[in-house]
Amino acid sequence: MFSKSTLSYEPLPLPDRASYSDAEMAAKSGDFLAHMRRRHTVRDYSDRPVPRAVIESCIAAAGTAPSGANHQPWHFVAIANPALKARVRAEAEEEERRFYAGGAGDEWIKALEPIGTTAEKPHLTIAPWLIIVFAQRWGQFDDGSRYKNYYVPESVNIATGFLLTALHTAGLCTLTHTPNPMKFLNDALGRPASEKPTMIIAVGHPSEDATVPGVAKLKKPLQDISTFRE
């Protein structure tokens, strides 16, 4: 929680810096690319437990992300409790049934066909952890007064990317899930009105018979996702 009395500008010497040669930079960036190419969205989980300490470290890594005015407008709720996971699944599937029954529109449903998704979400109870990402519309000073958060979607999206990368680096699989609407998560998890749920992330180890849809391996080439002006 921020204190008004400590909010002042104080320039500090850069505490950490890397000094790699061009060759070292190329090697490290190539290694990271290869590492991220081994990340897969997984819908088939085993019930193998994941230690809480691992989840804590990954969330802490997400908390290092940059944010508008350094307000860090995010909150992560990690759920291992079976009854609570079952409630999240039941309410998420209720929203999903409405989605697949016509709420999404024919074009959207058609686009999802190669992915193989349905309204059934067993991963929400089988995966050992669910991490719910909340975006904080506003914060509070230590005296209880409100302050506005800035660039909230952008900041939370960056932090979520950090989280997914950290979980992958820990050897875990993930599945991002965004039922719409997600207001039920505030009620289920006791989160305040200032927070908007943005994503459910299932986290765990893949089952022995886990699969991925073939189209998920089709990634746009570099020339289609980038432009260089030198």
Secondary structure as GFF3:
##gff-version 3
##sequence-region A 1 230
A	DSSP	three_ten_helix	4	6	.	.	.	ID=ss1
A	DSSP	alpha_helix	22	37	.	.	.	ID=ss2
A	DSSP	alpha_helix	52	62	.	.	.	ID=ss3
A	DSSP	beta_strand	74	79	.	.	.	ID=ss4
A	DSSP	alpha_helix	82	98	.	.	.	ID=ss5
A	DSSP	pi_helix	99	103	.	.	.	ID=ss6
A	DSSP	alpha_helix	106	112	.	.	.	ID=ss7
A	DSSP	three_ten_helix	113	115	.	.	.	ID=ss8
A	DSSP	alpha_helix	123	126	.	.	.	ID=ss9
A	DSSP	beta_strand	129	136	.	.	.	ID=ss10
A	DSSP	beta_strand	138	140	.	.	.	ID=ss11
A	DSSP	beta_strand	146	148	.	.	.	ID=ss12
A	DSSP	alpha_helix	152	169	.	.	.	ID=ss13
A	DSSP	beta_strand	173	177	.	.	.	ID=ss14
A	DSSP	alpha_helix	184	189	.	.	.	ID=ss15
A	DSSP	beta_strand	195	204	.	.	.	ID=ss16
A	DSSP	three_ten_helix	214	217	.	.	.	ID=ss17
A	DSSP	alpha_helix	222	225	.	.	.	ID=ss18
###
